[in-house]
Amino acid sequence: MITRLFIDNYRCFVNFEFKPESLCLLVGDNGVGKSSILDVIELLRDFIGGQISIKAFGSDTLTRWQSLLLQSFTMEVRINARKYIYDLVIEHEPQRGQRRVNRESLVLDGKPLYLAQLDNAQLKAQLFKDNHSKGPVVFLDWTRSGIGVLQAGPENTNLCEFRDFIRRIIVVGFLNPDPRLMVAASDDEANALGRHGESFVSWYRSVALEYPAAVADLTQTLRELFPGFSALTLPESGDKRVLKAQFRPPEKAGKSRYDEFAFNELSDGQRCLIILYALLYVYREKPGMLLLDEPDNFIALREIQPWLALLEEICEEAGASSQALVASHNPELINYLGAARSLKMERPTGGGARISEFQAVDGLSPAETVARGWD
Amino acid sequence: MGQRASNIILLCEDKPHERFARAFLKKWCGVDLRRRIRLVPIPDGRGDAKQWVCDRFPSELKAYRVQANHLNNILVVVTDVDNRSLRQRVESLDQACRDSDVEVRRQDERVVFITPKWAIETWILILEGQALDETDRIEGKHKKLAEPINTVMAERLADYCKNGNEDVTFPASLDVACLEFQRVSGVLRF
């Protein structure tokens, strides 16, 4: 799990430090940085995972009221009771629209695993073996994470453990569950779900094979949720597979065959519920890190608490190997997770974001406290 | 009206109570009741949670009665007895009703009082084999000790309540709670 995140000179974050627990709810007004925290973790995931170059850290992400051109990120991660510390410093040249890695490092329990620094206009990386003895020095592309491009080998298993953990972080939000994005057909299996669930069908194809128990739990839950629901199927359609939901027709229709609806024919709320429960059941089989940006959007009020109860139960079962960070404005969600699980975010006088423990006002519910604000 | 419970409204003091009740009900019924359980949102932990349960109980009882004729709803109230007697704790709930002009709970209603003495952690730690008595004050250290084993022990307690085949001698307050659940067991069959 991520135990500490430090961000400096990125959007509204200036010397910002965040120490999340295993299940953590971010509350606060619009524009205080709740989604931006999730954005940063998503960016670092894709950068360290080798999916994106440093171009994704645009100059427009520099904190506007600062003139500093260095942007810093530190992420402390605990995996199997060991502490990894990842550092990244990015150097910006806004006039030329360019940026490069100034420094990138990875340390395990205080000992180095990887260190890259700019040296005479080159990114020079010192590699270390698992026993922390020095390995080769290599010169790398300064637009990419060296950790993301290194080949896995018998002497860098620790570095790969960290990279694999980061790559498995799932970020989902339903800020814009555009039906056109959530297509029903899939060309192939995929490990990534997509920020708005747009790759759900490809992801589901992959997990359906790997985690049959999760599929069984999901089916059972969907039968309770949707009257008449029978199963999700993935029939072939040309060179693709299409995710379909089978429903028993109403008795009076006198039909014996199931009615089938393609995934994109279901309602926004039904699709979001399928994704949210699928995520949790897979997460129970394979704990990791979930970042959820307003997951409650489009979900019926009575469905929020049961889903949260399952999330909480799974986080408790998995212990330190799991983590869920949730950003939400929904009173139902805020009241259920309560003040003890919440952190309050604010930007006094419009400056840098701040985060602190949240306490409900005596006599008020947590959601009512949030609704009344704290400024 | 079907025979199974529709909504189970859970009125309790804190998260350990909620966890206990959910695990207990799941084991008792043999199925996951997550979607049937509605937790009355618990206020922030700084106030007097026991008083909050008392204050809230009359309106939940009224709401239960409005729906009881057409739904197999159940109201489960979990509140620690602490240093008082079981009778005094139930009397405080009854008094809250009288103060609100609501008829007190009747024995034929599907309203279950779970009133552990000293606290829910007492039951859990006794089952764990700790040398505790109902009158032993449960504080922070004990609560922390009980927290990680809450769910497993809740399941064992549900087994005990249903089948009564545990070797451990249980506190009287648990036997009372078992009787409460047995009273509504007709709608807890799934």
Interface residues (C-beta under 8 A of the other chain):
Chain A: E224 L225 R302 E303 Q305 P306 A309 L310 E313 E316 N335 Y336 G338 A339 A340 Q359 A360 V361 D362 G363 L364 S365 P366 T369
Chain B: K15 R19 R22 R34 R35 I37 R38 L39 P41 I42 P43 D44 G45 R46 G47 T151
